[in-house]
Amino acid sequence: MINNISDQASSFPGTQLNQSDNFLDSLREFFAILNSSRKGELSTWDTIYLHLILAINADSDLIKNDELLAENIPSANYQFNIFFSNAFEIDVKKYLGKSEYIECGDIIVAPGKHVIVAYTDGSKTSQNTIITTIQSVTSGNKLVKRGQREAIKFTGVKIVTDGLVGGETNMMKVRVLQHAINLDYKAGLVEDGKLGSATRKALGSHYVKKGETQNMVTALEILLYLNGFDPNGVEYPGTYGNGLVTASKKKFGDDGLKVTASEFIQLL
């Protein structure tokens, strides 16, 4: 097992791009491992650390123009948001920005993805938010875990149900959509988890709306779980009810009554 990647200064001289060639080579190497059968060599903290570094540098053209790293940006941003949004957990709205409630060592995210670490205790500290964050991240997201379990049930393909969105889960998102298209439209797609031209063509302009019952609704329910939104259950086949309306509103910012083909693509 590879341990303490964060201590390997020779591979990662810093979290910001400076020695770009060495940095990118090291980052590519570790994400190649993460997306392969060798991912067991990486500890949970290795995985978290890699995603945080990629998310912090995601706006760099060097990252965006690298095929391997670019395809991992969505999962990196997701892990970044999960890690840091849980730093204050339920107290975030009440205490955010009030330094008296911040403990020494707490991690704070400022605009522009800048990371700040508090170096003194606030006058009204009451909980160790670092421990809360570690427990939350290492146990994964409960909604994503539910989505992983439902995806296995729907497609018959097994993946790790760890609540973390990595390469395997991202492929499963596409596989869920492919399976639903095959069931509803007899498209004959190879359910390989790859969003290629055949899958896009088969999806076409199909959509689902409130009141409909079909396997594409099941796919929508599972995909929302895998994106961290709660559609209030999964049915086989699914019926587009109020749970989906609420979850779709939160995800897409519209009335939630209909999900289009382009919105399905956004969930992958």
Buried (B, 14 or more C-beta within 10 A) or exposed (E): EEEEBBEBEEBBBEBEBEEEEEBBEBBBEBBEBBBEEEBEBBBBBBBBBBBBBBBBBBEBEBBEEBEBBEEBBBBBBBBBEBBBEBBBEEBEEEBEEEBEBBBEBBBBBEEEBEEEEBEEBBEEBEBEBBEBBBEBBBEBBEBBBBBBBBBBEBBEBEBBBBBBBBBBBBBBBBBBBBBBBBBBBEBEBEBEBEBEEBBEEBBEEBBBEBEBBBBBBBBBBBBBBBBBBBBEEBBEBBBBBEBBBBBBBBBBEEEBEBBBBEBBBEBB
